[in-house]
Amino acid sequence: MKCKGTSLGTSRPRLVKRVTGTHVAAAVSTSKPATLHQKLYGFHIEPPLVKEQEPEIPKKDAFAKVLRGQIIAFLRGEGQAESTDADYKTFSDVSIDDCDLILEAIAEDDNHQFNRYKISYSPSSKQLVATLPTPIHENLLKPLRDAIDSALASLDIEGLGNFIVQMNSTLRGLGEAGSTEKSLGTPDALLEFHDEDGGRVQLWGTEVTFSQTRDAAIAKLQRSVTLNPHMRAVTLFDILENHRHSPPTESSDAFRKLSKKKKVVSYHKWLQKDDSPVFGPVTGFTHTWVSSLTVVVSTWLRPDDGPFDLYDHNPRYFATARLCPDTDITGLENLQHLFHRTFASLRDATISYMEEVMAEEESSVSSDNSDAEDESSVEDKSDIAEVSSEETDDSPDPFELVRAWVPPTSPIDWKAIMKQLRNAARQTGYTRYSTYHEKLIKRTAEEAEISPRASKRAKRS
């Protein structure tokens, strides 16, 4: 019942039936007895219940939550149109906290739904870039790995461990001493030292950027060196496509030609004879699938003292050069010199790490022996000491050969890298073509299947 003209009509307090006799005390609290104006015609009036309001989520936080959900859904492949043909996607207004939460979601993924994409994040621009690995990533890392393997082949560390180049074509984890427990966006390649006891130390990271910003790639590498104090060097191959790729439009000659073909053309038939320039445009069916490339190589070496800051371009620890077009010969020579110093730094870091491991082992063994020492066996110990002195030989320090190792003066074969880049650009172009053509064939078949059904329904009506 609503009472007009009073506040009870809209916010009337809750009424509780008053009881009589001995039950009155139960109806009225003894700590707060009911006053006269709280009693109304045999009813006890309780104050209205106030519902606790949930804290309001700020609009900014709500937007960030929606954005994180959209990014995670995209990385899982949810909600993407089949015609999606982009090699990468950029998300703006992503905070560092948002990036951490997204990476945690990737780390907790047990079904490997995210493995298609590589993640790069730039704190300064607040942009997160999801990139599909292309043959350019894969092919370029091969000659670099060969160069590293060749340079380290003469470093005699037999019995101590091995240098391993881990290729990360998709997003992998990065943690202490080579752990892969948490995905934080490792570089495309990592040179690690694996000791005989299973310990791993990350020493040199390499990133290949294609269709993403240089700033995001440097931020990714900076995060790697910050999380890993053993990292001695990082290298960046920054590859920029002069014109962003877009698939053929329906009004183009390429679309009309491809619509008539019911099969995807093989790589060797698709490749045009005039694609001779190393970094020139890659064309097929009159369409440019990869435009001309600009390639810049940069490398950083950890300073002897002070932080490893990739934004500090001190020439003692940083070198960069343009590989194409108009190759910077002087810059490449500076790079070779810094790579030479990088290998020397890897040698010293490996020795330091192994000395620490051996010191810890000796300390542990010494502690165990002291606890188990028997004071009653003094004579036996003296006999053992005599035997040990007789068997002692003048074996050299196990690290002597390692310390004496001199790295090659020109460790990187730039011609091999340029050859792989040319092949990688062509293969990337073919991947774009074949993906587009397959979808076009599928779409044409579906439209042809739907068309007869529609015409039959029209005749029946």
Secondary structure, DSSP 8 states (H G I E B T S, - for coil): ---TTSTHHHH---EEE---GGGHHHHS-SSS---GGGEETTEEE-------------HHHHHHHHHHHHHHHHHTTTT--TT---SEEEE-S--HHHHHHHHHHHHT-SS-TTTT-EEEEETTTTEEEEE---HHHHHHHHHHHHHHHHHHTT---TTTEEEEEEE-SS--B--GGG--SSB----SEEEEEEETTS-EEEEEEEEEEESS-HHHHHHHHHHHHHH-TT--EEEEEEEEESS------TTSHHHHHHHT-SS---HHHHS-TT--SSSS-EEETTEEEE--EEEEEEEEE--SSS---TT---TTTEEEEEEESS--HHHHHHHHHHHHHHHHHHHHHHHHHHHHHHHHHHHHHHHHHHHT--TT-HHHHHHHHHHHHHH------TTHHHHT----SS---HHHHHHHHHHHHHHHHHHHHHHHHHHHHHHHHHHHHHHHHHHHHHHH-
